[in-house]
Amino acid sequence: MTFTSTRRQVLAMTALAVAAIATSSPAMAERDTLRQGKIFTSTNSPAGNEVLVYAHSETGPATFVTRAATNGAGTGGGLGSQGAVTLSRNGAYLFVVNAASNTVSTFAFSGAGLILTSVVDSGGLTPTSVTERDGLVYVLNAGGEGNVTGFRNAKGVLAPVSDGSRPLSASGGTAPAQVSLSNDGDVLLVTERNTNRLTSYAVLPNGTLGNRVVTQSGGITPFGFAFTRRNQIVVSEAAGGAADGSTVSSYRFDNRAPTAPVLVSRAVPTTQTAACWIAVTPDGRFAYSANAGSSSISSFSIARTGAITLLQGAAGLTGANAGAIDMAVTPDGQQLHVFASRGLQIVSFTIGADGSLAPLGGVGGMPAGTAGLAAN
């Protein structure tokens, strides 16, 4: 799909004219900053997508802070993806997909608020996941034939990378779940649920992608994933939703084939249902899978080699039939936040030195279809 220049210009002009900060909580101090201690999600509303911002606490559940319009539209239903809301690596920008309007919104942090700086065509249909490293942004378009499309972030305004779109492993029907750049920015990876494949690409110096490399998944229905600080990969596998059948696999990269993931731990059982989302602690010691069917979070230890070991199948619970989907670990590695999709709340946990989880409570009021979770 090519960019429509007229549409892109209109979107950019509209976006630059909007400074979207509607502070809805009197508890938010004027001097407060959104650059730390906050959780971000999107309403994914077809009537107008919005970012919702919450403050996390050391002693209890998160509290609502503010909201901001994305000038795009959501689908109103689950996106089946990880990474619908993403913070830039330097913490200065927030990226949000608008799946129904085929656009991506960028916000800059300014004082106590968010400033909408651009809204651009995603380069495909139904964008569901977005990733960033050092100003390079890639969007996963899950609709139609499916693709990944690249952008450069220039002070909050996204500009397409020339020749920056690449197809997935097949033309349509792959049901991709997530896109992410590796921590060193050398590899772009996509999980594909329907094909049971990982599709990866080398990131070239000009921001374009090399030839795709297709790797068979270690388990069935690969979904969310996260890179460790050593650029190992931990991937959840929903196993087609089979009761108590979900698994998690890990991979590393080999210098002889630097864009091809090499399986380390194959399909380690979670003992739970529908492991779909993954979060990894910043020190790379622990990983967590959110099990949508079991309303639980499984914990894993990660060895230096990238091998993973199940610690607890149900290390944390979000509530009876509350669901568990998007997750975010805080940058200090002290807290894990989980969106309970059926309970429509963000449930928070403290992370112990041994990777254990202790509940802090939940904050509710999210609309159905809420998608994405990021924390700073």
KEDO-679510 format. One line per 8 residues: number of its first residue (from 1); for each residue z, x, y of C-alpha. Coordinates in nm, 3 decimals. Example, Ala and Ser with C-alpha at 12.3 -4.5 7.8 and 13.67 -1.06 7.14 Angstrom:
# KEDO-679510
1	0.780 1.230 -0.450 ~ 0.714 1.367 -0.106
END
This chain:
# KEDO-679510
1	0.000 0.000 0.000 ~ -0.095 0.146 0.341 ~ 0.105 0.107 0.658 ~ -0.008 -0.158 0.903 ~ 0.001 0.023 1.235 ~ 0.032 -0.291 1.447 ~ 0.321 -0.418 1.239 ~ 0.491 -0.081 1.245
9	0.460 -0.056 1.624 ~ 0.601 -0.405 1.672 ~ 0.890 -0.330 1.439 ~ 0.968 -0.002 1.611 ~ 0.950 -0.156 1.961 ~ 1.172 -0.441 1.852 ~ 1.421 -0.206 1.693 ~ 1.446 0.029 1.988
17	1.517 -0.266 2.213 ~ 1.817 -0.375 2.008 ~ 2.168 -0.232 2.016 ~ 2.340 -0.439 1.755 ~ 2.714 -0.431 1.773 ~ 2.902 -0.756 1.742 ~ 3.263 -0.652 1.707 ~ 3.427 -0.944 1.534
25	3.776 -0.811 1.471 ~ 4.026 -0.783 1.759 ~ 4.214 -0.529 1.547 ~ 3.938 -0.274 1.602 ~ 4.050 -0.037 1.876 ~ 3.793 0.050 2.142 ~ 3.831 0.421 2.067 ~ 3.796 0.378 1.693
33	3.501 0.546 1.529 ~ 3.280 0.431 1.244 ~ 3.211 0.792 1.145 ~ 3.513 0.808 0.913 ~ 3.734 0.587 0.701 ~ 3.482 0.303 0.670 ~ 3.291 0.113 0.400 ~ 2.941 -0.026 0.460
41	2.753 -0.300 0.276 ~ 2.469 -0.541 0.354 ~ 2.463 -0.919 0.334 ~ 2.104 -0.919 0.198 ~ 2.066 -1.260 0.362 ~ 1.721 -1.424 0.385 ~ 1.828 -1.574 0.718 ~ 1.881 -1.225 0.859
49	2.025 -0.920 0.689 ~ 2.340 -0.767 0.837 ~ 2.556 -0.462 0.783 ~ 2.923 -0.541 0.721 ~ 3.176 -0.269 0.803 ~ 3.529 -0.240 0.661 ~ 3.809 0.009 0.713 ~ 3.974 0.146 0.400
57	4.347 0.202 0.384 ~ 4.575 0.443 0.200 ~ 4.816 0.167 0.104 ~ 4.620 -0.154 0.056 ~ 4.285 -0.331 0.055 ~ 4.009 -0.268 0.307 ~ 3.994 -0.475 0.625 ~ 3.692 -0.615 0.808
65	3.588 -0.429 1.123 ~ 3.246 -0.538 1.250 ~ 2.893 -0.646 1.163 ~ 2.546 -0.557 1.289 ~ 2.205 -0.720 1.241 ~ 1.933 -0.513 1.072 ~ 1.642 -0.713 1.222 ~ 1.516 -0.764 0.868
73	1.554 -1.016 0.588 ~ 1.716 -0.991 0.248 ~ 1.649 -1.184 -0.071 ~ 1.979 -1.371 -0.096 ~ 2.016 -1.258 -0.459 ~ 2.113 -0.941 -0.640 ~ 1.870 -0.653 -0.593 ~ 1.937 -0.491 -0.931
81	1.960 -0.153 -0.765 ~ 2.193 0.123 -0.654 ~ 2.152 0.269 -0.305 ~ 2.056 -0.033 -0.093 ~ 2.284 0.109 0.179 ~ 2.299 0.487 0.228 ~ 2.463 0.726 0.471 ~ 2.281 1.039 0.584
89	2.424 1.361 0.446 ~ 2.554 1.462 0.792 ~ 2.716 1.121 0.837 ~ 2.528 1.045 1.159 ~ 2.297 0.769 1.031 ~ 2.305 0.464 0.807 ~ 1.996 0.337 0.622 ~ 1.963 -0.020 0.493
97	1.681 -0.181 0.294 ~ 1.550 -0.526 0.389 ~ 1.403 -0.635 0.057 ~ 1.241 -0.961 0.169 ~ 1.077 -0.825 0.484 ~ 0.964 -0.497 0.322 ~ 1.135 -0.285 0.585 ~ 1.406 -0.023 0.624
105	1.655 -0.023 0.912 ~ 1.820 0.286 1.055 ~ 2.146 0.284 1.250 ~ 2.302 0.563 1.453 ~ 2.677 0.591 1.506 ~ 2.773 0.569 1.871 ~ 3.135 0.558 1.976 ~ 3.292 0.262 1.802
113	2.966 0.099 1.703 ~ 2.631 0.105 1.528 ~ 2.307 0.126 1.722 ~ 1.993 -0.001 1.553 ~ 1.740 0.273 1.625 ~ 1.438 0.179 1.411 ~ 1.298 -0.075 1.168 ~ 0.992 0.046 0.978
121	0.758 -0.078 0.707 ~ 0.886 0.055 0.374 ~ 0.538 0.151 0.252 ~ 0.546 -0.098 -0.034 ~ 0.696 -0.424 -0.153 ~ 1.062 -0.514 -0.204 ~ 1.246 -0.196 -0.103 ~ 1.573 -0.182 -0.298
129	1.708 0.175 -0.272 ~ 1.701 0.453 -0.013 ~ 1.808 0.819 -0.014 ~ 1.833 1.100 0.245 ~ 1.875 1.477 0.253 ~ 1.849 1.691 0.567 ~ 1.635 1.440 0.756 ~ 1.401 1.358 0.467
137	1.424 0.992 0.361 ~ 1.268 0.832 0.054 ~ 1.255 0.461 -0.021 ~ 1.210 0.297 -0.360 ~ 0.975 -0.003 -0.344 ~ 1.043 -0.210 -0.657 ~ 0.787 -0.486 -0.604 ~ 0.418 -0.495 -0.688
145	0.297 -0.176 -0.853 ~ 0.611 0.003 -0.734 ~ 0.630 0.339 -0.555 ~ 0.844 0.583 -0.363 ~ 0.757 0.646 0.002 ~ 0.881 0.925 0.228 ~ 0.985 0.941 0.593 ~ 1.121 1.194 0.839
153	1.422 1.092 1.044 ~ 1.383 1.196 1.407 ~ 1.702 1.103 1.593 ~ 1.725 0.772 1.411 ~ 1.357 0.681 1.415 ~ 1.179 0.702 1.079 ~ 0.821 0.830 1.074 ~ 0.609 0.823 0.755
161	0.548 1.151 0.575 ~ 0.174 1.214 0.553 ~ 0.060 1.151 0.194 ~ 0.419 1.054 0.125 ~ 0.381 0.778 -0.137 ~ 0.379 0.831 -0.512 ~ 0.354 0.586 -0.805 ~ 0.621 0.540 -1.068
169	0.564 0.604 -1.440 ~ 0.350 0.291 -1.475 ~ 0.167 0.053 -1.245 ~ 0.411 -0.237 -1.217 ~ 0.671 -0.372 -1.454 ~ 0.899 -0.067 -1.454 ~ 1.195 -0.248 -1.291 ~ 1.313 0.064 -1.103
177	1.682 0.070 -1.018 ~ 1.750 0.369 -0.793 ~ 1.595 0.659 -0.606 ~ 1.790 0.970 -0.504 ~ 1.725 1.319 -0.381 ~ 1.921 1.594 -0.557 ~ 2.198 1.762 -0.361 ~ 1.978 2.065 -0.295
185	1.689 1.839 -0.195 ~ 1.449 1.995 -0.446 ~ 1.405 1.693 -0.677 ~ 1.353 1.319 -0.628 ~ 1.460 1.103 -0.923 ~ 1.401 0.735 -1.012 ~ 1.551 0.536 -1.299 ~ 1.333 0.269 -1.463
193	1.509 -0.007 -1.655 ~ 1.213 -0.166 -1.835 ~ 1.051 0.156 -1.952 ~ 1.376 0.341 -2.039 ~ 1.249 0.636 -1.839 ~ 1.357 0.877 -1.568 ~ 1.072 0.966 -1.334 ~ 1.116 1.278 -1.124
201	0.914 1.472 -0.868 ~ 0.941 1.814 -0.708 ~ 1.000 1.790 -0.333 ~ 0.758 2.023 -0.154 ~ 0.842 2.206 0.172 ~ 0.639 1.958 0.380 ~ 0.834 1.663 0.237 ~ 0.560 1.540 0.004
209	0.610 1.515 -0.371 ~ 0.458 1.707 -0.657 ~ 0.330 1.556 -0.979 ~ 0.561 1.311 -1.149 ~ 0.755 1.415 -1.458 ~ 0.848 1.137 -1.700 ~ 1.156 1.182 -1.923 ~ 1.275 0.943 -2.191
217	1.621 0.806 -2.117 ~ 1.915 0.906 -2.336 ~ 2.017 0.540 -2.359 ~ 1.876 0.191 -2.319 ~ 1.826 0.039 -1.971 ~ 1.898 0.336 -1.743 ~ 2.025 0.203 -1.411 ~ 2.240 0.376 -1.150
225	2.301 0.750 -1.132 ~ 2.461 1.020 -0.925 ~ 2.412 1.394 -0.882 ~ 2.712 1.622 -0.918 ~ 2.765 1.914 -0.683 ~ 2.597 2.132 -0.947 ~ 2.293 1.900 -0.942 ~ 2.368 1.762 -1.285
233	2.294 1.391 -1.326 ~ 2.517 1.115 -1.463 ~ 2.326 0.794 -1.551 ~ 2.456 0.451 -1.651 ~ 2.279 0.257 -1.927 ~ 2.322 -0.119 -1.937 ~ 2.192 -0.149 -2.296 ~ 2.011 -0.469 -2.211
241	2.344 -0.636 -2.140 ~ 2.462 -0.614 -2.503 ~ 2.832 -0.699 -2.532 ~ 3.045 -0.382 -2.518 ~ 2.726 -0.183 -2.578 ~ 2.673 0.001 -2.250 ~ 2.661 0.380 -2.234 ~ 2.645 0.673 -1.993
249	2.435 0.990 -2.033 ~ 2.426 1.319 -1.845 ~ 2.148 1.569 -1.772 ~ 2.095 1.909 -1.617 ~ 1.792 2.092 -1.482 ~ 1.645 2.402 -1.647 ~ 1.495 2.677 -1.433 ~ 1.196 2.689 -1.667
257	1.114 2.325 -1.581 ~ 1.307 2.261 -1.260 ~ 1.202 1.898 -1.214 ~ 1.251 1.782 -1.574 ~ 1.602 1.654 -1.658 ~ 1.739 1.804 -1.980 ~ 1.971 1.580 -2.179 ~ 2.328 1.710 -2.212
265	2.535 1.410 -2.330 ~ 2.345 1.127 -2.494 ~ 2.456 0.765 -2.456 ~ 2.834 0.805 -2.451 ~ 2.978 0.454 -2.507 ~ 3.177 0.291 -2.230 ~ 3.309 0.025 -2.476 ~ 3.225 -0.220 -2.196
273	2.935 -0.450 -2.102 ~ 2.645 -0.379 -1.864 ~ 2.724 -0.041 -1.710 ~ 2.491 -0.052 -1.412 ~ 2.633 0.159 -1.126 ~ 2.763 0.516 -1.116 ~ 2.985 0.709 -0.875 ~ 3.088 1.075 -0.898
281	3.377 1.246 -0.720 ~ 3.279 1.513 -0.464 ~ 3.435 1.790 -0.674 ~ 3.214 1.688 -0.968 ~ 3.507 1.645 -1.208 ~ 3.495 1.269 -1.268 ~ 3.237 0.992 -1.296 ~ 3.282 0.615 -1.295
289	3.058 0.340 -1.424 ~ 3.082 -0.016 -1.291 ~ 3.047 -0.257 -1.582 ~ 2.904 -0.579 -1.442 ~ 2.961 -0.786 -1.754 ~ 3.318 -0.670 -1.815 ~ 3.438 -0.667 -1.453 ~ 3.567 -0.317 -1.521
297	3.525 0.047 -1.427 ~ 3.500 0.317 -1.695 ~ 3.611 0.673 -1.620 ~ 3.459 0.997 -1.751 ~ 3.540 1.365 -1.716 ~ 3.254 1.604 -1.640 ~ 3.255 1.958 -1.781 ~ 3.099 2.252 -1.598
305	2.807 2.225 -1.839 ~ 2.746 1.866 -1.736 ~ 2.881 1.723 -2.062 ~ 3.074 1.399 -2.014 ~ 3.372 1.256 -2.205 ~ 3.503 0.900 -2.182 ~ 3.856 0.894 -2.042 ~ 3.917 0.517 -2.024
313	3.682 0.233 -2.106 ~ 3.861 0.005 -1.861 ~ 4.021 0.245 -1.613 ~ 4.014 -0.026 -1.347 ~ 3.962 -0.403 -1.335 ~ 3.821 -0.609 -1.049 ~ 3.957 -0.945 -1.167 ~ 3.881 -1.210 -1.426
321	3.502 -1.255 -1.435 ~ 3.481 -1.100 -1.089 ~ 3.196 -0.863 -1.174 ~ 3.162 -0.496 -1.081 ~ 2.844 -0.356 -0.932 ~ 2.798 -0.124 -0.632 ~ 3.052 0.157 -0.591 ~ 3.137 0.430 -0.343
329	3.378 0.724 -0.360 ~ 3.522 0.841 -0.028 ~ 3.421 1.194 0.082 ~ 3.776 1.321 0.024 ~ 3.760 1.200 -0.337 ~ 4.080 0.998 -0.294 ~ 3.946 0.642 -0.325 ~ 3.689 0.438 -0.517
337	3.556 0.111 -0.376 ~ 3.376 -0.146 -0.592 ~ 3.187 -0.461 -0.499 ~ 3.291 -0.746 -0.729 ~ 2.973 -0.953 -0.714 ~ 3.109 -1.275 -0.865 ~ 3.442 -1.248 -0.685 ~ 3.257 -1.168 -0.359
345	3.505 -0.900 -0.261 ~ 3.542 -0.523 -0.228 ~ 3.812 -0.399 -0.465 ~ 3.968 -0.062 -0.388 ~ 4.142 0.199 -0.604 ~ 4.311 0.533 -0.548 ~ 4.183 0.817 -0.766 ~ 4.451 1.023 -0.938
353	4.436 1.396 -1.002 ~ 4.353 1.315 -1.364 ~ 4.075 1.071 -1.268 ~ 4.288 0.763 -1.329 ~ 4.254 0.459 -1.102 ~ 4.536 0.270 -0.931 ~ 4.455 -0.066 -0.766 ~ 4.491 -0.113 -0.390
361	4.371 -0.475 -0.377 ~ 4.058 -0.645 -0.253 ~ 3.908 -0.796 0.060 ~ 3.688 -1.105 0.022 ~ 3.447 -1.314 0.222 ~ 3.118 -1.141 0.132 ~ 2.815 -1.369 0.089 ~ 2.645 -1.409 -0.246
369	2.369 -1.151 -0.281 ~ 2.557 -0.877 -0.094 ~ 2.399 -0.542 -0.186 ~ 2.476 -0.173 -0.148 ~ 2.796 0.017 -0.078 ~ 2.859 0.341 0.108 ~ 3.178 0.502 0.238 ~ 3.270 0.778 0.481
END
